[in-house]
Amino acid sequence: MKNILITGSTGNVGLEVIHFLSQKSNHINIIAGIRQEKEIKNLLVNYPTISCKIFDFKNIATFDGALQNIQTLFLLRPPQIAEVEKYFRPLLVAAKNKGVKEIVFLSVQGVERSSIIPHYKIEKLIEELGFDYIFLRPSYFMQNLTTTLLKDIQQKNKIILPAGNALFNWVDVSNIGEVAAELLINFTKHKNQAIELTGYENEHFQTVATMMSKVLGRTITYESPNLIRFYYLKRKEGLDAGFILVLIMLHFLPRFQKAPKISTFYETLTGKKPTSLLSFLQREKDKFNIMRT
């Protein structure tokens, strides 16, 4: 049986990957990389057939144990970790030494045009070390609205980003997890490919704010500050400087790029339409109202 290690297993993407993997095959062992012991019990309540190993991107001492007897690695980059040489090279070297053969890496659409973002450097590192790989390159997560951007929406009724009028393609993390699970199980069919995964809507944040206003029944506005103001605003809120810079790269650079290409890969693979923005907002409506002031 194939042993698959899922990194980021308690986050939005990791949980969706585990959800779909656990439905799809009895011929794999799913191992969840868990940073803290206390998280294991909650995960096993919902997925009692999986295994858990302690794994922390920032603790090299956890690498060998987590990677022992692993053939396939699902790798993502936690939003707060941007230093590729410091954190990802030691991890990938350890994976190579432990005999990991296959990596599905959660990258980002358009990475090939943005060599300064961490995802680009991680892709190159995976190739450099000689792994068989699949680079899954999704577009902009709908769930950014319910995670990174949520506090401003709840407390200020605003989306605050230096994105100007840039168009973003919107994809549901559930769709990503479903595709990732399929790629992990049928790796050979897609190996050494970069696969873009998108929804069918290219929209800018002003349009999204208008849609949210209609769904939530209150006015949500979009504000696009200059880079200096955005940086200091987020530093004042306590965000790490490295994380703010990643936010800037992911939201400011698209202002100078063409509209994202739309991929039909999800529908081709699953036979279903990807989640629409409206259905996502309706599904997650209650989350936007928590902590409202």
Backbone as CSV, one residue per row, in Angstrom:
resi,resn,N_x,N_y,N_z,CA_x,CA_y,CA_z,C_x,C_y,C_z
1,MET,0.833,-1.201,0.000,0.000,0.000,0.000,0.866,1.248,0.000
2,LYS,0.388,2.282,-0.663,1.113,3.548,-0.719,0.878,4.348,0.555
3,ASN,1.973,4.857,1.139,1.884,5.728,2.307,1.989,7.176,1.858
4,ILE,0.972,7.972,2.160,0.906,9.366,1.732,0.910,10.266,2.962
5,LEU,1.887,11.167,3.038,1.952,12.138,4.132,1.331,13.451,3.682
6,ILE,0.380,13.953,4.467,-0.290,15.211,4.168,0.255,16.282,5.100
7,THR,0.931,17.278,4.566,1.350,18.416,5.379,0.212,19.433,5.438
8,GLY,0.242,20.273,6.474,-0.841,21.236,6.640,-2.181,20.566,6.843
9,SER,-2.181,19.425,7.530,-3.363,18.563,7.558,-4.517,19.107,8.386
10,THR,-4.283,20.095,9.228,-5.388,20.680,10.001,-5.854,22.013,9.422
11,GLY,-5.283,22.423,8.296,-5.694,23.659,7.642,-6.787,23.411,6.619
12,ASN,-7.223,24.475,5.974,-8.324,24.376,5.014,-8.058,23.359,3.915
13,VAL,-6.895,23.474,3.261,-6.597,22.589,2.140,-6.333,21.171,2.631
14,GLY,-5.489,21.036,3.658,-5.131,19.715,4.149,-6.334,18.899,4.578
15,LEU,-7.269,19.527,5.269,-8.472,18.819,5.703,-9.307,18.352,4.516
16,GLU,-9.385,19.173,3.480,-10.146,18.775,2.297,-9.460,17.619,1.570
17,VAL,-8.129,17.650,1.505,-7.398,16.549,0.868,-7.663,15.248,1.625
18,ILE,-7.560,15.293,2.942,-7.827,14.099,3.750,-9.261,13.625,3.566
19,HIS,-10.197,14.559,3.545,-11.614,14.219,3.360,-11.818,13.419,2.078
20,PHE,-11.274,13.907,0.977,-11.498,13.235,-0.302,-10.648,11.974,-0.439
21,LEU,-9.447,11.979,0.096,-8.634,10.763,0.065,-9.315,9.625,0.814
22,SER,-9.881,9.948,1.955,-10.500,8.906,2.778,-11.727,8.295,2.100
23,GLN,-12.279,8.970,1.113,-13.442,8.463,0.383,-13.068,7.648,-0.844
24,LYS,-11.859,7.855,-1.351,-11.551,7.395,-2.694,-10.875,6.041,-2.792
25,SER,-10.148,5.586,-1.778,-9.343,4.392,-1.978,-9.092,3.652,-0.676
26,ASN,-9.100,2.327,-0.770,-8.707,1.484,0.357,-7.281,0.972,0.200
27,HIS,-6.594,1.463,-0.820,-5.262,0.950,-1.129,-4.155,1.949,-0.797
28,ILE,-4.465,2.866,0.100,-3.472,3.834,0.552,-3.536,3.969,2.068
29,ASN,-2.442,4.361,2.645,-2.401,4.751,4.045,-2.250,6.262,4.104
30,ILE,-3.182,6.923,4.751,-3.145,8.377,4.883,-2.493,8.717,6.210
31,ILE,-1.409,9.481,6.137,-0.709,9.914,7.345,-0.803,11.433,7.415
32,ALA,-1.388,11.933,8.478,-1.535,13.371,8.667,-0.363,13.909,9.466
33,GLY,0.304,14.909,8.915,1.360,15.590,9.649,0.748,16.598,10.604
34,ILE,0.915,16.380,11.904,0.264,17.194,12.933,1.335,17.902,13.760
35,ARG,1.153,19.200,13.948,2.173,19.970,14.660,2.139,19.725,16.165
36,GLN,0.952,19.556,16.723,0.817,19.401,18.168,-0.038,18.193,18.503
37,GLU,0.333,17.497,19.579,-0.381,16.301,20.003,-1.871,16.564,20.221
38,LYS,-2.190,17.724,20.762,-3.578,18.013,21.115,-4.497,18.089,19.899
39,GLU,-3.915,18.254,18.700,-4.726,18.327,17.486,-5.104,16.949,16.959
40,ILE,-4.391,15.918,17.409,-4.580,14.580,16.860,-5.966,14.034,17.169
41,LYS,-6.404,14.179,18.415,-7.689,13.622,18.830,-8.837,14.165,17.990
42,ASN,-8.846,15.466,17.762,-9.930,16.074,16.983,-9.965,15.546,15.561
43,LEU,-8.788,15.345,14.969,-8.729,14.847,13.595,-9.212,13.403,13.515
44,LEU,-8.817,12.589,14.485,-9.177,11.174,14.464,-10.664,10.943,14.732
45,VAL,-11.316,11.891,15.399,-12.761,11.767,15.606,-13.486,11.697,14.270
46,ASN,-13.056,12.536,13.321,-13.705,12.588,12.010,-13.129,11.583,11.020
47,TYR,-11.861,11.227,11.207,-11.193,10.319,10.270,-10.441,9.238,11.052
48,PRO,-11.171,8.278,11.631,-10.535,7.300,12.525,-9.595,6.326,11.843
49,THR,-9.642,6.225,10.509,-8.797,5.250,9.819,-7.425,5.799,9.435
50,ILE,-7.198,7.094,9.599,-5.909,7.654,9.217,-4.914,7.529,10.373
51,SER,-3.639,7.736,10.057,-2.586,7.776,11.071,-2.092,9.210,11.220
52,CYS,-1.465,9.497,12.328,-0.936,10.837,12.578,0.521,10.751,13.010
53,LYS,1.310,11.687,12.530,2.697,11.819,12.961,2.975,13.292,13.271
54,ILE,3.799,13.512,14.267,4.172,14.882,14.608,5.062,15.439,13.501
55,PHE,4.653,16.589,12.976,5.407,17.252,11.910,5.236,18.753,12.051
56,ASP,6.365,19.452,12.006,6.361,20.911,12.123,7.374,21.467,11.135
57,PHE,6.916,22.302,10.216,7.809,22.900,9.226,8.993,23.612,9.878
58,LYS,8.784,24.149,11.069,9.821,24.937,11.732,10.678,24.120,12.698
59,ASN,10.452,22.817,12.753,11.215,21.954,13.666,11.809,20.797,12.884
60,ILE,13.066,20.927,12.501,13.724,19.927,11.669,13.788,18.562,12.352
61,ALA,13.723,18.548,13.687,13.786,17.291,14.427,12.569,16.410,14.171
62,THR,11.488,16.989,13.636,10.281,16.198,13.357,10.288,15.585,11.960
63,PHE,11.240,15.960,11.129,11.180,15.563,9.720,11.354,14.059,9.527
64,ASP,12.410,13.484,10.077,12.718,12.077,9.807,11.597,11.154,10.255
65,GLY,11.064,11.402,11.436,9.989,10.547,11.927,8.747,10.626,11.068
66,ALA,8.404,11.831,10.643,7.209,12.000,9.824,7.378,11.399,8.431
67,LEU,8.592,11.426,7.914,8.854,10.979,6.544,9.207,9.498,6.450
68,GLN,9.336,8.823,7.566,9.704,7.413,7.560,8.667,6.584,6.804
69,ASN,9.122,5.820,5.811,8.278,4.909,5.020,7.214,5.628,4.188
70,ILE,7.445,6.896,3.884,6.514,7.652,3.044,6.967,7.566,1.587
71,GLN,6.030,7.225,0.705,6.337,7.213,-0.734,5.915,8.517,-1.426
72,THR,4.812,9.099,-0.952,4.232,10.264,-1.624,3.959,11.350,-0.599
73,LEU,4.345,12.578,-0.947,4.204,13.718,-0.049,3.282,14.755,-0.668
74,PHE,2.259,15.154,0.076,1.478,16.329,-0.311,2.059,17.516,0.434
75,LEU,2.602,18.437,-0.311,3.346,19.555,0.266,2.639,20.867,-0.029
76,LEU,2.455,21.657,1.014,1.975,23.020,0.820,2.858,23.977,1.606
77,ARG,2.678,25.264,1.325,3.448,26.284,2.033,2.530,27.007,2.994
78,PRO,2.757,26.851,4.309,1.958,27.623,5.256,2.105,29.117,4.973
79,PRO,1.026,29.883,5.058,1.079,31.304,4.681,2.153,32.097,5.406
80,GLN,2.453,31.721,6.638,3.401,32.504,7.426,4.860,32.143,7.156
81,ILE,5.114,31.131,6.325,6.492,30.696,6.056,6.877,31.081,4.638
82,ALA,7.830,31.995,4.509,8.255,32.474,3.195,9.716,32.170,2.897
83,GLU,10.487,31.758,3.907,11.929,31.539,3.733,12.189,30.116,3.231
84,VAL,12.342,29.984,1.937,12.438,28.672,1.310,13.714,27.939,1.708
85,GLU,14.837,28.616,1.668,16.114,27.956,1.992,16.160,27.536,3.461
86,LYS,15.588,28.325,4.323,15.630,28.034,5.757,14.748,26.855,6.133
87,TYR,13.569,26.764,5.518,12.600,25.758,5.951,12.367,24.636,4.942
88,PHE,12.288,24.963,3.663,11.907,23.945,2.690,13.083,23.120,2.176
89,ARG,14.261,23.707,2.044,15.390,22.888,1.606,15.700,21.774,2.614
90,PRO,15.806,22.058,3.912,16.047,20.955,4.851,14.957,19.885,4.809
91,LEU,13.705,20.308,4.651,12.615,19.343,4.587,12.731,18.459,3.354
92,LEU,12.976,19.069,2.208,13.036,18.298,0.970,14.279,17.420,0.905
93,VAL,15.371,17.870,1.455,16.563,17.025,1.539,16.281,15.817,2.428
94,ALA,15.610,16.051,3.552,15.244,14.945,4.436,14.312,13.969,3.724
95,ALA,13.362,14.499,2.946,12.455,13.636,2.192,13.213,12.785,1.188
96,LYS,14.178,13.394,0.519,14.997,12.653,-0.448,15.768,11.543,0.253
97,ASN,16.356,11.866,1.382,17.154,10.878,2.115,16.301,9.748,2.672
98,LYS,15.038,10.026,2.931,14.141,9.010,3.476,13.445,8.188,2.392
99,GLY,13.716,8.506,1.147,13.185,7.693,0.060,11.849,8.124,-0.499
100,VAL,11.406,9.344,-0.167,10.184,9.857,-0.787,10.420,10.007,-2.290
101,LYS,9.502,9.482,-3.086,9.664,9.492,-4.543,8.793,10.532,-5.243
102,GLU,7.614,10.785,-4.681,6.615,11.585,-5.383,6.166,12.763,-4.507
103,ILE,6.034,13.917,-5.134,5.537,15.090,-4.419,4.433,15.750,-5.235
104,VAL,3.295,15.968,-4.596,2.273,16.862,-5.128,2.400,18.152,-4.336
105,PHE,2.808,19.205,-5.018,3.033,20.490,-4.359,1.924,21.459,-4.709
106,LEU,1.322,22.043,-3.696,0.290,23.045,-3.893,0.955,24.387,-4.173
107,SER,1.020,24.736,-5.444,1.671,25.970,-5.867,0.604,27.037,-6.085
108,VAL,0.758,27.852,-7.089,-0.201,28.933,-7.335,-0.225,29.244,-8.830
109,GLN,-1.385,29.579,-9.341,-1.510,29.932,-10.753,-0.621,31.128,-11.080
110,GLY,0.060,31.044,-12.224,0.914,32.132,-12.669,2.279,32.158,-12.026
111,VAL,2.629,31.118,-11.287,3.911,31.097,-10.574,5.093,31.240,-11.527
112,GLU,4.940,30.731,-12.734,6.048,30.774,-13.689,6.386,32.204,-14.110
113,ARG,5.497,33.159,-13.844,5.740,34.554,-14.185,6.143,35.387,-12.976
114,SER,6.260,34.761,-11.813,6.515,35.504,-10.569,7.648,34.838,-9.797
115,SER,8.861,35.010,-10.276,10.000,34.293,-9.705,10.358,34.736,-8.295
116,ILE,9.778,35.833,-7.811,10.137,36.294,-6.473,9.249,35.680,-5.390
117,ILE,8.153,35.019,-5.767,7.294,34.460,-4.737,7.833,33.104,-4.278
118,PRO,7.566,32.709,-3.041,8.142,31.462,-2.503,7.768,30.218,-3.307
119,HIS,6.563,30.167,-3.853,6.123,28.979,-4.587,7.042,28.677,-5.765
120,TYR,7.491,29.706,-6.450,8.400,29.532,-7.588,9.687,28.856,-7.133
121,LYS,10.225,29.342,-6.030,11.483,28.793,-5.525,11.323,27.358,-5.049
122,ILE,10.172,27.038,-4.475,9.931,25.668,-4.024,9.798,24.729,-5.221
123,GLU,9.103,25.149,-6.256,9.019,24.325,-7.467,10.412,24.025,-8.016
124,LYS,11.249,25.042,-8.108,12.595,24.842,-8.634,13.411,23.913,-7.738
125,LEU,13.210,24.018,-6.449,13.934,23.168,-5.508,13.509,21.705,-5.657
126,ILE,12.232,21.465,-5.837,11.739,20.095,-6.050,12.350,19.503,-7.315
127,GLU,12.411,20.291,-8.369,13.036,19.818,-9.609,14.522,19.583,-9.409
128,GLU,15.188,20.492,-8.737,16.634,20.390,-8.495,16.990,19.097,-7.766
129,LEU,16.160,18.698,-6.821,16.450,17.516,-6.010,16.015,16.212,-6.674
130,GLY,15.384,16.301,-7.831,15.128,15.114,-8.636,13.899,14.310,-8.279
131,PHE,12.935,14.918,-7.615,11.688,14.217,-7.313,10.813,14.117,-8.563
132,ASP,10.006,13.060,-8.647,8.854,13.113,-9.527,7.827,14.014,-8.846
133,TYR,7.134,14.814,-9.628,6.295,15.844,-9.022,5.028,16.066,-9.824
134,ILE,4.055,16.642,-9.171,2.932,17.325,-9.819,2.822,18.675,-9.145
135,PHE,2.886,19.745,-9.910,2.675,21.086,-9.379,1.218,21.455,-9.634
136,LEU,0.445,21.465,-8.569,-0.956,21.842,-8.665,-1.047,23.343,-8.439
137,ARG,-1.467,24.061,-9.469,-1.428,25.523,-9.438,-2.845,26.104,-9.456
138,PRO,-3.468,26.195,-8.283,-4.813,26.774,-8.221,-4.778,28.291,-8.311
139,SER,-5.919,28.835,-8.639,-6.066,30.288,-8.668,-6.361,30.795,-7.260
140,TYR,-6.958,31.939,-7.143,-7.137,32.611,-5.854,-8.214,31.916,-5.026
141,PHE,-7.877,31.571,-3.786,-8.794,30.818,-2.932,-10.008,31.662,-2.521
142,MET,-11.186,31.131,-2.720,-12.372,31.761,-2.141,-12.250,31.857,-0.619
143,GLN,-11.612,30.859,-0.024,-11.483,30.817,1.435,-10.581,31.907,2.000
144,ASN,-9.868,32.650,1.164,-9.154,33.819,1.687,-10.139,34.807,2.325
145,LEU,-11.362,34.802,1.812,-12.384,35.675,2.373,-12.777,35.251,3.783
146,THR,-12.648,33.972,4.088,-13.049,33.470,5.410,-11.854,33.201,6.313
147,THR,-10.664,33.586,5.866,-9.463,33.415,6.699,-8.686,34.732,6.748
148,THR,-7.789,34.930,5.830,-6.897,36.092,5.840,-7.649,37.418,5.874
149,LEU,-8.720,37.516,5.140,-9.454,38.780,5.004,-10.646,38.887,5.953
150,LEU,-10.873,37.858,6.747,-12.108,37.775,7.522,-12.237,38.863,8.581
151,LYS,-11.167,39.158,9.293,-11.251,40.121,10.392,-11.718,41.489,9.895
152,ASP,-11.158,41.952,8.789,-11.579,43.245,8.245,-13.041,43.217,7.813
153,ILE,-13.480,42.086,7.248,-14.873,41.974,6.810,-15.808,41.986,8.012
154,GLN,-15.458,41.240,9.046,-16.309,41.158,10.232,-16.375,42.478,10.992
155,GLN,-15.209,43.074,11.207,-15.131,44.210,12.121,-15.205,45.573,11.436
156,LYS,-14.825,45.641,10.154,-14.815,46.922,9.455,-15.761,46.960,8.253
157,ASN,-16.344,45.806,7.919,-17.173,45.706,6.707,-16.381,46.124,5.470
158,LYS,-15.108,45.730,5.451,-14.228,46.111,4.349,-13.355,44.943,3.904
159,ILE,-13.016,44.953,2.628,-11.912,44.159,2.093,-10.791,45.151,1.822
160,ILE,-9.652,44.971,2.474,-8.547,45.924,2.358,-7.341,45.208,1.769
161,LEU,-7.029,45.537,0.530,-5.907,44.909,-0.186,-5.372,45.875,-1.244
162,PRO,-4.058,45.816,-1.538,-3.490,46.703,-2.562,-3.624,46.122,-3.968
163,ALA,-4.817,45.627,-4.297,-5.010,44.908,-5.556,-5.572,45.772,-6.676
164,GLY,-5.925,47.028,-6.377,-6.467,47.891,-7.415,-7.656,47.241,-8.102
165,ASN,-7.653,47.305,-9.432,-8.722,46.696,-10.227,-8.296,45.381,-10.863
166,ALA,-7.283,44.755,-10.310,-6.802,43.497,-10.866,-7.887,42.427,-10.805
167,LEU,-7.941,41.621,-11.849,-8.873,40.497,-11.887,-8.223,39.275,-11.252
168,PHE,-9.004,38.567,-10.450,-8.566,37.319,-9.847,-9.544,36.223,-10.242
169,ASN,-9.005,35.029,-10.498,-9.877,33.888,-10.700,-10.095,33.211,-9.351
170,TRP,-11.337,32.821,-9.070,-11.720,32.357,-7.741,-12.008,30.863,-7.759
171,VAL,-11.367,30.135,-6.820,-11.547,28.685,-6.754,-11.832,28.272,-5.310
172,ASP,-12.679,27.289,-5.160,-13.059,26.773,-3.852,-12.024,25.756,-3.377
173,VAL,-11.585,25.863,-2.132,-10.612,24.920,-1.576,-11.150,23.495,-1.614
174,SER,-12.454,23.324,-1.494,-13.029,21.988,-1.607,-12.734,21.371,-2.967
175,ASN,-12.819,22.171,-4.024,-12.468,21.690,-5.362,-10.996,21.326,-5.446
176,ILE,-10.149,22.114,-4.789,-8.712,21.828,-4.772,-8.443,20.504,-4.067
177,GLY,-9.063,20.294,-2.904,-8.853,19.058,-2.164,-9.285,17.843,-2.947
178,GLU,-10.390,17.959,-3.666,-10.888,16.845,-4.466,-9.904,16.482,-5.577
179,VAL,-9.377,17.494,-6.254,-8.407,17.249,-7.321,-7.098,16.709,-6.758
180,ALA,-6.617,17.302,-5.674,-5.358,16.848,-5.071,-5.440,15.382,-4.680
181,ALA,-6.569,14.968,-4.122,-6.728,13.558,-3.734,-6.616,12.645,-4.945
182,GLU,-7.237,13.037,-6.033,-7.164,12.243,-7.253,-5.727,12.158,-7.770
183,LEU,-5.003,13.272,-7.724,-3.621,13.287,-8.201,-2.718,12.437,-7.325
184,LEU,-2.950,12.448,-6.020,-2.139,11.644,-5.106,-2.354,10.155,-5.342
185,ILE,-3.580,9.762,-5.620,-3.881,8.347,-5.843,-3.386,7.892,-7.207
186,ASN,-3.589,8.710,-8.224,-3.207,8.360,-9.600,-2.033,9.221,-10.062
187,PHE,-0.992,9.239,-9.253,0.144,10.122,-9.487,0.797,9.879,-10.853
188,THR,1.012,8.640,-11.193,1.757,8.310,-12.422,1.098,8.892,-13.666
189,LYS,-0.216,8.941,-13.666,-0.951,9.446,-14.825,-0.646,10.909,-15.110
190,HIS,-0.277,11.658,-14.070,-0.090,13.107,-14.214,1.317,13.570,-13.833
191,LYS,2.227,12.659,-13.582,3.511,13.044,-12.998,4.320,13.953,-13.901
192,ASN,5.098,14.796,-13.251,5.994,15.761,-13.896,5.234,16.743,-14.791
193,GLN,4.050,17.120,-14.313,3.237,18.120,-14.989,2.898,19.249,-14.018
194,ALA,2.662,20.414,-14.577,2.089,21.538,-13.834,0.643,21.668,-14.281
195,ILE,-0.270,21.640,-13.326,-1.703,21.630,-13.628,-2.357,22.854,-13.009
196,GLU,-2.953,23.684,-13.843,-3.685,24.841,-13.336,-5.105,24.427,-12.980
197,LEU,-5.579,24.944,-11.864,-6.921,24.624,-11.378,-7.637,25.926,-11.057
198,THR,-8.738,26.170,-11.726,-9.458,27.439,-11.550,-10.953,27.198,-11.452
199,GLY,-11.636,28.249,-11.026,-13.069,28.315,-11.216,-13.359,28.928,-12.573
200,TYR,-14.609,29.297,-12.792,-14.998,29.853,-14.091,-15.244,31.356,-14.041
201,GLU,-14.844,32.017,-12.931,-15.129,33.442,-12.775,-13.857,34.243,-12.528
202,ASN,-13.592,35.223,-13.382,-12.568,36.226,-13.144,-13.252,37.495,-12.650
203,GLU,-13.004,37.854,-11.401,-13.658,39.024,-10.819,-12.662,39.819,-9.978
204,HIS,-12.839,41.143,-9.935,-12.014,41.946,-9.046,-12.723,42.109,-7.706
205,PHE,-12.008,42.654,-6.728,-12.520,42.676,-5.364,-13.726,43.590,-5.198
206,GLN,-13.851,44.606,-6.028,-15.032,45.465,-5.940,-16.294,44.675,-6.234
207,THR,-16.234,43.836,-7.262,-17.380,42.998,-7.598,-17.695,42.021,-6.473
208,VAL,-16.653,41.450,-5.891,-16.851,40.497,-4.789,-17.494,41.202,-3.596
209,ALA,-17.033,42.422,-3.295,-17.627,43.187,-2.194,-19.112,43.455,-2.451
210,THR,-19.458,43.758,-3.694,-20.858,43.998,-4.044,-21.686,42.726,-3.868
211,MET,-21.133,41.596,-4.307,-21.821,40.317,-4.141,-22.024,40.000,-2.659
212,MET,-20.993,40.242,-1.861,-21.083,39.986,-0.428,-22.157,40.855,0.218
213,SER,-22.233,42.094,-0.201,-23.233,43.007,0.357,-24.636,42.458,0.159
214,LYS,-24.899,41.924,-1.022,-26.226,41.384,-1.323,-26.507,40.128,-0.502
215,VAL,-25.507,39.280,-0.359,-25.697,38.028,0.375,-25.841,38.283,1.871
216,LEU,-25.031,39.201,2.403,-24.995,39.426,3.846,-26.040,40.426,4.331
217,GLY,-26.571,41.219,3.425,-27.566,42.200,3.836,-26.973,43.406,4.535
218,ARG,-25.707,43.655,4.340,-25.059,44.866,4.848,-23.985,45.269,3.846
219,THR,-23.588,46.518,3.866,-22.665,47.022,2.853,-21.227,46.636,3.177
220,ILE,-20.596,45.924,2.242,-19.177,45.604,2.307,-18.486,46.437,1.236
221,THR,-17.453,47.172,1.613,-16.727,48.004,0.657,-15.331,47.437,0.436
222,TYR,-14.745,47.861,-0.663,-13.385,47.448,-1.019,-12.484,48.664,-1.011
223,GLU,-11.360,48.551,-0.308,-10.394,49.635,-0.207,-9.033,49.129,-0.679
224,SER,-8.390,49.887,-1.567,-7.092,49.494,-2.111,-6.043,50.549,-1.752
225,PRO,-5.404,50.408,-0.586,-4.416,51.402,-0.159,-3.107,51.250,-0.926
226,ASN,-2.266,52.286,-0.870,-0.938,52.138,-1.454,-0.118,51.175,-0.598
227,LEU,1.014,50.752,-1.137,1.773,49.679,-0.488,2.281,50.059,0.893
228,ILE,2.759,51.297,1.036,3.293,51.724,2.336,2.195,51.740,3.382
229,ARG,1.052,52.297,3.024,-0.058,52.351,3.982,-0.535,50.949,4.343
230,PHE,-0.633,50.093,3.342,-1.079,48.718,3.601,-0.108,48.002,4.540
231,TYR,1.190,48.175,4.274,2.206,47.510,5.097,2.086,47.939,6.555
232,TYR,2.028,49.222,6.790,2.003,49.696,8.172,0.661,49.416,8.848
233,LEU,-0.403,49.396,8.070,-1.703,49.034,8.622,-1.683,47.609,9.160
234,LYS,-1.103,46.709,8.383,-1.074,45.309,8.791,-0.034,45.049,9.880
235,ARG,1.050,45.781,9.866,2.019,45.647,10.955,1.397,46.103,12.268
236,LYS,0.610,47.164,12.218,-0.067,47.654,13.409,-1.036,46.614,13.959
237,GLU,-1.582,45.800,13.059,-2.509,44.739,13.474,-1.774,43.514,13.998
238,GLY,-0.430,43.509,13.889,0.356,42.415,14.443,0.787,41.359,13.455
239,LEU,0.562,41.558,12.158,0.994,40.569,11.174,2.499,40.590,11.010
240,ASP,3.055,39.422,10.772,4.487,39.282,10.537,4.879,39.990,9.239
241,ALA,6.056,40.628,9.243,6.505,41.387,8.071,6.604,40.509,6.833
242,GLY,7.120,39.291,7.003,7.247,38.383,5.862,5.903,38.010,5.270
243,PHE,4.924,37.807,6.128,3.583,37.459,5.659,2.958,38.625,4.913
244,ILE,3.178,39.845,5.398,2.649,41.028,4.715,3.254,41.163,3.322
245,LEU,4.540,40.907,3.214,5.197,40.992,1.906,4.638,39.963,0.934
246,VAL,4.331,38.765,1.435,3.708,37.759,0.577,2.323,38.227,0.136
247,LEU,1.556,38.821,1.051,0.249,39.371,0.690,0.381,40.425,-0.414
248,ILE,1.404,41.262,-0.277,1.628,42.302,-1.293,1.948,41.675,-2.640
249,MET,2.839,40.692,-2.649,3.222,40.050,-3.909,2.027,39.375,-4.578
250,LEU,1.187,38.709,-3.789,0.070,37.961,-4.356,-1.073,38.867,-4.809
251,HIS,-1.151,40.082,-4.262,-2.284,40.949,-4.597,-1.901,42.175,-5.419
252,PHE,-0.654,42.646,-5.302,-0.235,43.833,-6.033,0.274,43.475,-7.435
253,LEU,1.065,42.400,-7.539,1.634,42.039,-8.841,0.579,41.746,-9.904
254,PRO,-0.559,41.134,-9.568,-1.573,40.893,-10.612,-2.106,42.152,-11.276
255,ARG,-1.870,43.318,-10.683,-2.294,44.570,-11.316,-1.583,44.797,-12.643
256,PHE,-0.425,44.157,-12.823,0.396,44.357,-14.016,0.390,43.131,-14.923
257,GLN,-0.501,42.195,-14.651,-0.570,40.964,-15.420,-1.903,40.856,-16.149
258,LYS,-1.932,39.989,-17.140,-3.171,39.752,-17.872,-4.177,39.029,-16.979
259,ALA,-5.426,39.048,-17.390,-6.456,38.318,-16.654,-6.095,36.841,-16.583
260,PRO,-6.365,36.192,-15.458,-6.005,34.773,-15.323,-6.675,33.913,-16.390
261,LYS,-5.936,32.896,-16.832,-6.518,31.924,-17.745,-7.483,31.025,-16.976
262,ILE,-8.551,30.660,-17.641,-9.530,29.764,-17.032,-9.271,28.340,-17.512
263,SER,-9.156,27.431,-16.553,-8.887,26.027,-16.832,-10.160,25.205,-16.667
264,THR,-10.302,24.192,-17.498,-11.437,23.269,-17.377,-11.024,21.965,-16.703
265,PHE,-9.856,21.940,-16.066,-9.324,20.686,-15.528,-10.266,20.073,-14.494
266,TYR,-10.826,20.890,-13.611,-11.702,20.341,-12.570,-12.897,19.623,-13.192
267,GLU,-13.544,20.264,-14.138,-14.717,19.647,-14.760,-14.331,18.413,-15.564
268,THR,-13.187,18.460,-16.254,-12.722,17.305,-17.014,-12.457,16.120,-16.094
269,LEU,-11.860,16.388,-14.942,-11.481,15.322,-14.018,-12.686,14.759,-13.275
270,THR,-13.595,15.628,-12.846,-14.678,15.202,-11.953,-16.037,15.087,-12.626
271,GLY,-16.193,15.732,-13.786,-17.493,15.755,-14.438,-18.465,16.749,-13.826
272,LYS,-17.957,17.624,-12.944,-18.799,18.615,-12.260,-18.292,20.022,-12.535
273,LYS,-19.184,20.990,-12.421,-18.787,22.392,-12.515,-18.094,22.807,-11.213
274,PRO,-17.082,23.660,-11.290,-16.484,24.170,-10.058,-17.462,25.063,-9.300
275,THR,-17.213,25.235,-8.017,-18.051,26.066,-7.162,-18.083,27.506,-7.675
276,SER,-19.257,28.107,-7.682,-19.378,29.514,-8.064,-19.169,30.394,-6.841
277,LEU,-18.775,31.637,-7.073,-18.596,32.586,-5.984,-19.884,32.787,-5.190
278,LEU,-21.002,32.915,-5.877,-22.257,33.149,-5.192,-22.613,31.982,-4.279
279,SER,-22.447,30.763,-4.769,-22.787,29.611,-3.934,-21.830,29.504,-2.751
280,PHE,-20.568,29.877,-2.943,-19.623,29.883,-1.829,-20.037,30.894,-0.766
281,LEU,-20.360,32.104,-1.181,-20.746,33.147,-0.232,-22.014,32.761,0.521
282,GLN,-22.948,32.147,-0.168,-24.170,31.696,0.498,-23.872,30.572,1.481
283,ARG,-22.997,29.665,1.093,-22.626,28.538,1.959,-21.922,28.988,3.229
284,GLU,-21.066,30.001,3.106,-20.242,30.450,4.226,-20.785,31.711,4.897
285,LYS,-22.014,32.058,4.610,-22.592,33.322,5.058,-22.422,33.573,6.554
286,ASP,-22.655,32.577,7.364,-22.614,32.766,8.823,-21.228,33.158,9.317
287,LYS,-20.178,32.716,8.649,-18.819,33.020,9.108,-18.535,34.518,9.062
288,PHE,-19.129,35.215,8.129,-18.841,36.646,7.977,-19.510,37.487,9.074
289,ASN,-20.447,36.897,9.792,-21.181,37.646,10.800,-20.611,37.469,12.203
290,ILE,-19.770,36.481,12.421,-19.199,36.238,13.748,-18.291,37.393,14.124
291,MET,-18.360,37.853,15.357,-17.513,38.903,15.900,-17.804,40.265,15.288
292,ARG,-18.914,40.397,14.589,-19.214,41.691,13.970,-19.364,42.767,15.048
293,THR,-18.757,43.938,14.819,-18.869,45.052,15.775,-19.633,46.199,15.150
